[in-house]
Amino acid sequence: MTALTALTPGELLPAFEASTRAREVLAEPRNAWRSEPEARRQAYARRHGVGADVLDDPPQLAAELEIALGKADFLPGRWLRLGAAAAEAVARVEVPAGFGTGFLVSPWLLLTNNHVVPDVATAENAQVMFRYRNDADDQRTQSVRHTLEPRRCFVTAAVTDLDFTLVAVTSTGDGAPPGSVFGWLPAIGAQGKILEGRPVNIVGHPQGRPREISVRSNLLLAVESTTRLTYQADTDRGSSGSPVLNDEWELVALHQRGGGLIDGRPVGNEGIRISAIVEKVRTIARAVPKTAGVDANALLTEFLDIGWTR
């Protein structure tokens, strides 16, 4: 079985050349936030507790962000614990054509790429392995295997659109949702979760290996559009469908592909913004097609409600 890479129908997506903005951020990441659009800086500050009286005062807002983003690179002790909890929701996805990565975004629903699980037939023949990892002695632990239930819920968007699939996972042995065991990563539709030049963290199964985490030396390089982000991070085939998280372990993107070039060097990775995925699902949820599954209405509503509360 081989690792899946980002596929268009019948061919590999070509490597993309990262934007001028990505080059600028890579050259001076610590100051990248200063040239972010005012609306994005305001959204970030609002999510991080800055008062409303400051948001509309550009000099004062810049001073608050200077304090927050210019401080020494210390992390609270709970950062590791929160990261370990986030990683529990991530699974290796095995399909007939190979494998990728996916993660729970609600008690029942798994999010991955469309190019990993493109249709109901693939989902019906897929398996997901949670806790596929090595312990402190580098020994393989006992993983937990589930199958997918597209008859309950299956929603997808093509590679040329947002390249995601949202699909139900089977229950635990006692009938409980898998999220009751592994937790989930809420898909927060609101913007302001990260600014350019800030770290991203990725949890996945590159080359189908046991769980690996890429942290701290990774940066958000550019917000390319309303749908995509470019970031610097270590990924590989099989990383498709991994969660891209900020330093608070909040979900910011669905990893789609690596291979981005800056001056001919492979540096950039591209992910689908979670805010764009949430908006797409919100549109679908207004008139859920019967083909989306017998429980799609309830499960999509639950998915949206979880993100809305954050």
Protein Blocks (a to p, Z undefined) as FASTA:
>chain_A
ZZdddddehiacddddddfklmmmmmmmmlmmmmgcfklmmmmmmmnopafklmmmmklm
mmmmmmmmmpccdddfklmmmmmmmmmmpccdddfklccddddfbfkbccddfklmmbfk
lmmmgccdehiacdfkopacddddddddfkloccdddfklnopadddddddfkopafklm
nopadddfbghibcehiacdddddehhiacdddehjaccfbdfbfkbccddddddehjao
pacddfkopafbdcfbghiaeehiafbacdddfklmmmmmmmmmmmccfklojklmmmmm
mmmmmmmmZZ
